[in-house]
Amino acid sequence: MNLCLFDLDHTLLPLDSDHEFGEFLIRQGLADGDAYRLANDGFYQQYCEGTLVLADYIRFTTSVWRQMDEAAQQALQQAFMAQVIYPAMQPQALELVEQHRAQGDLLAIVTATNEFVTRPIADAFNVSELIAVRLTRDDQGRVTGEIDGVPSFREGKITRVEQWLSGLGRQLSDFDRVSFYSDSPNDLPLLERANDPVATNPSPALEDVARERGWRILRLFA
């Protein structure tokens, strides 16, 4: 069995689900348009520049919905999927996942976006194993705005993948081929651990690295 890992935003999706979720909250009238957009755009720019403090962003991005009851939260997820994610999902991305499934690969989506936003998206791609930023919950099960454990961000993606595999009694070296598809230089630590790194819809910075190192470059989206 081989291992195949997928980043999510701008890799399997032609958008950033974290940032788009913020815009969605504004359209729903749940967040102040000007102030929230300014902050949301600022955090996204920090992510692109590699300077994001993820804990600060998680507090911000969960602040609007974490006091809602469970039914309201689920309705919010469903509306986001219907209005934003399903229309953006493209057949070539679904086909890529299915190609690796048909080969018998062990699959996982590994994303720095939080589990609240991404669990329904992973389900839509029919990938049961989601390694996302886990959210701390209080004694009543309510999201607190803090990160639970190691965030799946930069080097943390390696840690979280290794923790997952350890629970299966496996490690990265057990697999003949470890593929990792990503668009972002934030994912260089895990790309460098894969023996089949694939720069997918790469940012200019990642494309430069991929060309220098002879990595595959895949453009799923026009």
Residue pairs with C-beta under 8 A, 6 or more apart in sequence:
1 104
1 105
1 106
1 175
2 103
2 104
2 105
2 106
2 175
2 176
2 177
2 178
2 179
3 105
3 106
3 108
3 172
3 175
3 177
3 178
3 179
4 100
4 105
4 106
4 107
4 108
4 178
4 179
4 180
4 181
5 107
5 108
5 109
5 110
5 161
5 178
5 179
5 180
5 181
5 190
5 194
6 12
6 97
6 107
6 108
6 109
6 110
6 127
6 180
6 181
7 109
7 110
7 111
7 180
7 181
7 182
7 183
7 184
7 187
7 200
8 17
8 109
8 111
8 113
8 118
8 121
8 122
9 15
9 16
9 17
9 18
9 111
9 113
9 183
10 16
10 183
10 184
10 201
10 203
11 181
11 182
11 183
11 200
11 201
11 220
12 93
12 96
12 97
12 109
12 125
12 181
12 220
13 85
13 88
13 89
13 93
13 121
14 88
14 90
14 201
14 220
14 221
15 84
15 88
16 44
16 113
17 84
17 85
17 113
17 117
17 118
17 121
18 44
18 57
18 61
18 112
18 113
18 114
18 117
19 40
19 41
19 44
20 84
21 61
21 80
21 84
21 117
22 31
22 36
22 37
22 40
22 61
23 37
23 40
24 79
24 80
24 83
24 84
25 31
25 36
25 64
25 65
26 32
26 33
26 36
26 37
28 76
28 79
30 64
30 65
31 64
36 64
39 60
40 60
40 61
43 52
43 56
43 57
43 60
43 61
46 52
46 53
46 57
47 57
47 112
47 186
48 203
50 185
50 186
54 112
54 133
54 147
54 151
54 153
55 146
55 147
58 114
58 133
58 135
58 145
58 146
58 147
59 145
59 146
61 114
62 114
62 116
62 135
62 143
62 145
63 145
65 72
65 73
65 76
65 116
66 142
66 143
66 144
66 145
67 142
68 76
73 116
77 116
77 117
77 119
77 120
78 120
80 117
80 120
81 120
81 121
81 124
85 120
85 121
85 124
86 124
89 124
89 125
90 220
90 221
92 220
92 221
93 125
93 220
93 221
94 125
96 181
96 220
97 107
97 125
97 126
97 127
100 107
100 179
101 107
101 126
105 179
106 129
106 175
107 127
107 129
108 127
108 129
108 130
108 131
108 161
108 164
109 118
109 121
109 122
109 125
109 127
109 129
109 130
109 131
109 132
110 131
110 152
110 157
110 160
110 161
110 180
110 190
111 118
111 130
111 131
111 132
111 133
111 152
112 132
112 133
112 151
112 152
112 153
112 154
112 157
112 186
113 132
113 133
114 132
114 133
114 134
114 135
115 130
115 132
115 133
115 134
115 135
116 135
116 143
118 130
118 132
119 130
119 132
122 128
122 129
122 130
122 132
129 164
131 152
131 157
131 160
131 161
131 164
132 152
133 147
133 151
133 152
133 153
134 147
134 148
134 149
134 151
135 143
135 144
135 145
135 146
135 147
135 148
136 143
136 144
136 145
136 146
136 147
136 148
137 143
137 144
137 148
138 144
150 156
150 159
150 160
150 163
152 160
153 186
154 186
154 187
154 189
155 189
157 187
157 189
157 190
158 189
158 190
158 193
161 172
161 190
162 171
162 172
165 171
165 172
165 174
172 178
172 193
177 195
177 196
178 193
178 194
178 195
178 196
179 194
179 196
179 197
179 198
180 187
180 190
180 191
180 193
180 194
180 196
180 197
180 198
181 198
181 200
181 218
182 190
182 191
182 197
182 198
182 199
182 200
182 206
183 199
183 200
183 201
183 202
183 203
183 206
184 203
184 206
185 203
185 205
185 206
185 209
187 206
188 206
188 209
191 197
191 199
191 215
196 216
197 210
197 213
197 215
197 216
198 215
198 216
198 217
198 218
199 206
199 207
199 209
199 210
199 215
199 216
199 217
199 218
200 217
200 218
200 219
200 220
201 218
201 219
201 220
201 221
202 210
202 217
207 217
209 215
210 216
210 217
211 217
